[in-house]
Amino acid sequence: MKDLTNKYENAKNNSIKFMRNGQISAYLNSLIEMNKYKRLMIAIVAN
């Protein structure tokens, strides 16, 4: 769980960095990655 949280936070920080630099495709990929980790965390908590 802690590993997923760290990966989620890294993806979040990357998405903010990409948004500020105007790299739209990289920003959207980071948002997709964040969504993936968030779903995994929710699935772990539910079980």
C-alpha positions in Angstrom: 0.0 0.0 0.0 2.8 2.4 0.9 4.5 1.6 -2.4 1.3 2.5 -4.3 0.9 5.7 -2.4 4.5 6.7 -3.3 3.9 5.9 -7.0 0.7 7.9 -6.9 2.4 10.9 -5.4 5.2 10.7 -7.9 2.7 10.6 -10.8 0.9 13.6 -9.3 4.1 15.6 -9.0 5.0 14.7 -12.6 1.6 15.7 -13.8 1.9 19.1 -12.2 5.4 19.6 -13.7 4.2 18.6 -17.2 1.2 20.9 -16.9 3.4 23.8 -16.1 5.8 23.0 -19.0 2.9 22.8 -21.4 3.5 19.1 -22.3 -0.1 18.1 -22.7 0.3 14.5 -23.8 2.8 13.7 -21.0 0.3 15.4 -18.6 -2.6 13.3 -19.7 -0.4 10.1 -19.4 0.4 11.1 -15.9 -3.2 11.5 -15.1 -4.0 8.1 -16.5 -1.1 6.7 -14.3 -2.6 8.4 -11.2 -6.0 6.9 -12.0 -4.5 3.4 -12.3 -2.7 3.7 -8.9 -5.8 5.2 -7.2 -8.0 2.3 -8.5 -5.4 -0.2 -7.1 -5.4 1.5 -3.7 -9.2 1.4 -3.6 -9.2 -2.3 -4.5 -6.7 -3.1 -1.8 -8.7 -1.2 0.9 -12.0 -2.9 -0.2 -10.5 -6.3 0.3 
